[in-house]
Amino acid sequence: MNINQILENLFPFHYMIDGDLKIIHAGRSSKKLFPFIKAHDRFLDHFEITRPKIECSFNSFVESGNTLFIARAARTPEVELKAQVLQLSKKVIFFVFTPVITDVSFFNELNITMDDFAIYDTTLEMIFALQATRKSLDDANVISKRLEEKVEERTCELKAKNDEILAQNEEFMQQQDQLNKQSLFLAEKNRKLQRARELIHSKNRELKLHSINLKHEVEQRTQDLIYINSELLNQNNQLEQFAFIVAHNLRAPIARILGLINVLKMEGLFNEDNEFYLENIHLSTLRLEEVIIDLNRILDVKKGMHHAYEHISFEKKTRKILEMLHTQIDENKADIHFNFTAVDVIYSISSYIENILYNLISNALKYKDPERPLRIEIFTKKDGDHICLSIKDNGMGMNVERNKDNLFKLYKRFHTHVEGKGIGLYMVKTQLDALGGKVEIESEPGKGTLFKIFFKAEKANAVAVAI
Amino acid sequence: MYGMVNKGVADLVINRYSEETWKAILDKANIQNESFISMESYPDEVTYSLIGAAAEVLQIPANEVLELFGEYWISYTAQEGYGHLMDMAGNNLVDFLKNLDRLHSTVGHIMPKLNPPSFKCTDVNKNSLKLHHYSNRPGLENMVTGLVKGLGKRFNTPCEVTLLESHSSGADHNVFLIEWR
């Protein structure tokens, strides 16, 4: 291999330039790079030396042998060359260079390949490094963009989360506030409840104490009442015994006194001196006898002796009484109406019903108002648990309010212009008591009186079944 | 290996299959970082894990994945901006293969941690040559096969690649017979 071949292989980019600065030889790669440059072309027609700043002459080129030359191609491709000048002989210099290219496509267009570069040339490494750096920057940008997107996304998520947390926090605060209010409310309520409970406890204690006291009191009262009742029963028994003794044991002496008075009359022993006294004795004894008879009747009712319950027709009993009283009825021209369509039959004691009807009708006859014709209405009706027998008249009437305490007492009378003993209403009340019934009276002076006699209805039901 | 290789694997899977498949492969390989930087050096295990996971997820043998990747690598590097540089390595299959070692050497200077393989062409004939492949990384024979096939497509020169000698069969380097018409 001669020197030219060696130079060709070592420096594929070169020009040999003569003393007139004309190109006398081009390296193989120089030809590919600038194919239009021919032998004997003036070097300075194709290249401008930008460094060093020298006069472009053969000698100055030679003198700048160890200097970096930068030359720019005068026409396309306007590539920049990094070069060095070496003197080969007195009339020849060796201009060796490498193109400063950053875009590798430039070489592709000129069909310059790896083989066109010297083995030691690092242009390819530089180009590759540039491309790799560009690519790495692209990668970094892509990653940066992705990271930015992720950061953005994450920021949005965090913001959303933050908003959510803030909203939740707000909600929690509200709930907390509400809970606090409820807590306070409950605490207040609890305090009230506690107070109420304490009050209840206190009241309970009081009530318990009161209850115990009441129990003791009730027991005490019960004992007292039992004792009083026992005493009353005892007294009642004694009184009844006494009344019985009076009623029975006095009848015989009274009968004897009346007998003796009759004997005295029949023997003509009444004279002017004693007649007044004897007549009075006779009258007083008769009255005493009546009292004894009354007393016997009362005792008879009180003890309920010899009286059996039976079915009694109000209508039949009424007719019987009206028959008994027909004289007084006629005398008074009384207009009497009765109606027992509601209830006619009652299960009761016949003599009591008869006595009640007799007393009340005869009272109506007795105490008629002289100013108007007497009208008496007798009728029955059902009244709840009772059967009510009403006897209504338009007689004199009376002041019930004033006389209410004495109305049904024995020998109490409210009108003196007619005969009477004051035993009738007493007997009505006594017999009703014995039957478990009651009596009510409505009366007004000058207008009339209404007696309502209530009999227990269960007796009536029994009657209804019996009939 | 440099991130560009891992990026190439990702690009292959996403283009030929889907983004979801690539995510499944990343999951399978237990790799958290889904973005690779081309000029950043990553442990070789990352690439091996990705190839292994791809084989499992795609249900094809790992050797086929490597060959597929080798073939894809040619078009991928061009697409990534290295096309002109590759053009400088030669405009036909034989010239390119002859410059393959210089190309890798150039790249090796720029990427000091690359530890690039070395290539040598012998027995160059009209329709064949022998390509010698020297590498510190085991098991990449199929990737080289795919790579050569990819170059054949790039230069419209379909070729057959036969592994004559290999690391796995005890040789100190891999030797491929490359034949074309």
Interface residues (C-beta under 8 A of the other chain):
Chain A: D103 V104 S105 F107 N108 N111 I112 T113 M114 D115 T122 L124 E125 I127 F128 A129 Q131 A132 T133 R134 K135 S136 D139 A140 V142 I143 R146
Chain B: G3 M4 K7 S35 F36 I37 S38 M39 E40 E80 G81 Y82 H84 L85 D87 M88 A89 G90 N91 D95 N99 R102 L103 T106 V107 H109 I110 M111
